[in-house]
């Protein structure tokens, strides 16, 4: 059975897919009422599943009912390549979120995402911090640039 977080995420993704410009404005309390949960559960889903690494921008607005704007970021392959090459160190969670974001935006295949995710996990990179995060960044760069070059985009 799917968790409430999965259901909230799916609902928000559905709203975004129906939006012509990839942007929605929601109210945390209304969503909490809809899913019979506390408003902090909505915040948790927004903070963990709708991150810039996954291709989303979430902006909270105070006043006027506390609207939250969720937007799908335009993801261009050249921008991704530029972003990836600037990363010097990255933790496991952020790296995996970047991979998921690239998968969801169609930049990489599901198979490529699975391979990348498995190679970036801390149990595979058995090196002490902070070197592990630097190694993960170099691996992430190499994998993304190789995929983009193979697609003729870099």
C-alpha positions as CSV (number, residue, x, y, z in Angstrom):
1,X,0.0,0.0,0.0
2,X,1.3,3.4,-1.0
3,X,2.2,5.8,1.8
4,X,0.4,9.1,2.3
5,X,3.5,10.9,1.1
6,X,3.3,8.9,-2.2
7,X,-0.4,9.8,-2.6
8,X,0.3,13.5,-1.9
9,X,3.2,13.5,-4.4
10,X,1.1,11.8,-7.1
11,X,-1.7,14.3,-6.6
12,X,0.6,17.3,-6.9
13,X,2.3,15.8,-10.0
14,X,-1.1,15.3,-11.5
15,X,-2.0,18.9,-10.9
16,X,1.3,19.9,-12.5
17,X,0.8,17.7,-15.6
18,X,-2.6,19.4,-16.1
19,X,-1.2,22.9,-15.8
20,X,-0.4,24.4,-19.2
21,X,2.6,26.3,-17.9
22,X,3.9,23.7,-15.4
23,X,3.0,25.9,-12.4
24,X,0.4,25.4,-9.7
25,X,-0.6,27.3,-6.6
26,X,-1.8,25.2,-3.7
27,X,-2.8,25.8,-0.1
28,X,-1.1,23.6,2.4
29,X,-4.2,23.4,4.7
30,X,-6.5,22.5,1.8
31,X,-4.2,19.6,0.8
32,X,-3.9,18.5,4.4
33,X,-7.7,18.4,4.7
34,X,-8.0,16.5,1.4
35,X,-5.5,13.8,2.6
36,X,-6.6,13.9,6.3
37,X,-3.1,14.7,7.5
38,X,-1.3,17.5,9.3
39,X,-0.1,20.5,7.2
40,X,3.5,19.6,8.1
41,X,3.1,16.3,6.1
42,X,2.4,18.5,3.0
43,X,5.5,20.5,3.8
44,X,7.6,17.3,4.1
45,X,6.5,16.1,0.7
46,X,7.2,19.4,-0.9
47,X,10.7,19.7,0.7
48,X,11.8,16.2,-0.1
49,X,10.1,15.3,-3.4
50,X,9.9,18.6,-5.2
51,X,13.4,19.9,-5.0
52,X,15.5,21.8,-7.5
53,X,17.6,18.7,-8.0
54,X,14.5,16.9,-9.2
55,X,13.5,19.8,-11.4
56,X,11.1,21.7,-9.2
57,X,10.9,25.1,-7.6
58,X,8.7,25.5,-4.5
59,X,8.0,29.0,-3.2
60,X,6.0,29.7,-0.1
61,X,3.9,32.8,0.2
62,X,2.9,34.3,3.5
63,X,-0.5,36.0,3.9
64,X,-3.5,35.5,1.6
65,X,-4.1,32.0,2.9
66,X,-0.5,30.8,2.7
67,X,-0.3,29.8,-0.9
68,X,2.5,27.6,-2.1
69,X,3.7,27.9,-5.7
70,X,5.2,24.7,-7.3
71,X,6.8,25.0,-10.7
72,X,8.5,22.5,-13.0
73,X,11.8,24.0,-13.9
74,X,12.7,24.0,-17.6
75,X,15.5,21.5,-18.0
76,X,17.8,22.0,-20.9
77,X,20.6,19.5,-21.4
78,X,23.2,22.2,-21.9
79,X,22.2,23.8,-18.6
80,X,22.4,20.5,-16.8
81,X,25.9,19.9,-18.3
82,X,27.0,23.4,-17.0
83,X,25.5,22.7,-13.6
84,X,27.0,19.3,-13.2
85,X,30.5,20.5,-14.1
86,X,30.4,23.1,-11.4
87,X,29.8,20.6,-8.6
88,X,32.9,19.9,-6.5
89,X,31.3,17.7,-3.8
90,X,27.8,16.3,-3.4
91,X,26.1,14.1,-0.8
92,X,24.2,10.9,-1.6
93,X,20.7,12.4,-1.3
94,X,21.3,15.4,-3.6
95,X,23.1,13.2,-6.2
96,X,20.2,10.7,-6.3
97,X,17.7,13.6,-6.5
98,X,19.6,15.0,-9.6
99,X,19.4,11.5,-11.2
100,X,15.7,11.3,-10.5
101,X,15.1,14.8,-11.9
102,X,17.0,14.0,-15.1
103,X,15.0,10.8,-15.4
104,X,11.7,12.5,-14.9
105,X,12.5,15.2,-17.4
106,X,13.5,12.6,-20.0
107,X,17.2,13.4,-20.2
108,X,18.2,9.9,-19.2
109,X,16.5,6.5,-19.5
110,X,15.3,4.4,-16.5
111,X,18.2,2.0,-17.1
112,X,20.7,4.8,-17.0
113,X,19.2,6.2,-13.9
114,X,19.4,2.8,-12.1
115,X,23.0,2.4,-13.1
116,X,23.9,5.9,-11.9
117,X,22.0,5.5,-8.6
118,X,23.7,2.3,-7.8
119,X,27.2,3.7,-8.5
120,X,26.6,6.8,-6.3
121,X,25.6,5.2,-3.1
122,X,27.7,5.4,0.0
123,X,28.0,1.7,0.5
124,X,29.6,1.4,-3.0
125,X,31.9,4.5,-2.4
126,X,33.6,3.2,0.6
127,X,35.8,6.2,1.1
128,X,35.8,8.5,4.1
129,X,34.2,12.0,4.0
130,X,34.8,14.5,2.6
131,X,36.6,12.7,-0.2
132,X,33.6,10.4,-0.7
133,X,31.4,13.5,-1.7
134,X,34.1,14.7,-4.0
135,X,34.4,11.3,-5.6
136,X,30.7,11.1,-6.0
137,X,30.7,14.5,-7.8
138,X,33.4,13.4,-10.2
139,X,31.4,10.2,-11.0
140,X,28.2,12.1,-11.4
141,X,29.9,14.5,-13.8
142,X,31.5,11.7,-15.8
143,X,28.2,9.7,-16.1
144,X,26.0,12.7,-17.1
145,X,28.5,14.1,-19.5
146,X,28.9,10.7,-21.2
147,X,25.2,10.3,-21.5
148,X,24.7,13.8,-22.9
149,X,27.6,13.3,-25.3
150,X,26.2,10.0,-26.5
151,X,23.0,11.8,-27.3
152,X,24.9,14.5,-29.2
153,X,23.9,17.3,-26.8
154,X,27.3,18.4,-25.5
